[in-house]
Amino acid sequence: MGEFKHLVIVKFKEGVVEEDIVKGMKKLVSEIDAVKSFEWGQDVEGQEMLRQGFTHAFLLTFNKKEDYTTFASHPSHVEFSATFSAAIEKIVLLDFPTVLGKAPAA
């Protein structure tokens, strides 16, 4: 089995300072060794009808599912989740083991 991913896609509430949320996410993942990597981005190409209002994606990678479980129950994550939840209008969240479809170029 490959890595384990935690994908969060959101639309922030009106007036939310997105940079503050991203700063909080960066701080959070730096505090928890179980997180292998953290990536995020803001949609710039999606057609509105396809993205359904969602604007930002956050992707956390873990070596294994157990590392995700450690992250999810970590007190810093529990605390930040309350702040994050208060800032979002809608969310899609997926947690999944990866299946390699194409290896990166060497």
C-alpha positions in Angstrom: 0.0 0.0 0.0 1.2 3.5 -0.8 1.0 6.7 1.2 -2.2 8.0 2.9 -3.7 11.4 1.8 -6.0 13.9 3.6 -7.6 16.2 1.0 -9.7 19.1 2.0 -11.5 21.3 -0.5 -13.2 24.4 0.8 -15.0 27.6 0.1 -14.2 30.2 2.8 -16.9 32.4 4.3 -17.0 36.0 3.1 -14.5 38.2 5.0 -12.2 35.4 6.0 -8.5 36.3 5.7 -7.3 33.3 3.8 -3.7 34.0 4.5 -4.3 33.7 8.2 -5.8 30.2 7.7 -2.9 29.1 5.5 -0.5 30.5 8.1 -2.3 28.4 10.8 -2.1 25.3 8.6 1.6 25.7 8.1 2.1 26.1 11.8 0.0 23.1 12.5 1.8 20.7 10.2 5.2 21.9 11.4 4.2 20.8 14.9 3.2 17.3 14.0 5.9 14.9 12.8 3.4 12.4 11.4 2.7 14.8 8.5 5.1 13.9 5.6 4.2 16.8 3.4 1.7 19.7 3.1 0.5 21.3 -0.1 -2.2 23.9 -0.8 -3.5 26.0 -3.7 -6.2 28.3 -4.8 -8.2 27.5 -7.9 -7.3 29.8 -10.9 -8.5 27.8 -13.9 -11.7 26.0 -12.9 -15.0 27.0 -14.5 -17.6 28.1 -11.9 -20.1 25.4 -12.8 -17.5 22.7 -12.3 -15.9 23.9 -9.1 -19.2 24.7 -7.5 -17.9 27.6 -5.5 -14.9 25.8 -4.0 -11.8 27.9 -4.1 -9.0 26.3 -2.1 -7.5 22.8 -1.7 -5.2 21.5 1.1 -3.4 18.2 0.7 -1.6 16.4 3.5 0.5 13.3 2.9 1.3 10.6 5.5 3.5 7.6 5.2 0.7 5.4 6.4 -2.9 5.5 7.7 -1.7 5.3 11.3 0.2 8.5 10.9 -3.0 10.2 9.7 -4.8 8.8 12.8 -2.0 10.3 15.0 -2.5 13.7 13.2 -6.3 13.7 13.4 -6.2 13.1 17.2 -3.3 15.4 18.0 -4.4 18.2 20.4 -3.1 20.9 18.0 -5.2 19.5 15.1 -8.3 19.3 17.3 -7.8 23.0 18.4 -7.1 24.3 14.8 -10.1 22.3 13.4 -12.4 24.6 15.4 -10.8 27.7 13.9 -10.8 26.2 10.4 -14.4 25.0 10.6 -15.6 28.5 11.7 -14.0 30.0 8.6 -15.5 27.7 5.9 -18.8 28.0 4.1 -18.6 24.5 2.6 -16.2 21.6 2.5 -15.4 18.3 0.8 -13.0 16.1 2.7 -11.5 12.8 1.5 -9.1 10.5 3.3 -7.6 7.8 1.2 -4.7 5.4 0.6 -2.9 6.2 -2.7 -2.6 3.9 -5.7 0.3 4.8 -8.0 -1.0 5.4 -11.5 2.3 6.8 -13.0 5.6 7.0 -11.3 7.4 10.4 -11.2 10.1 10.9 -13.9 13.5 10.0 -12.6 
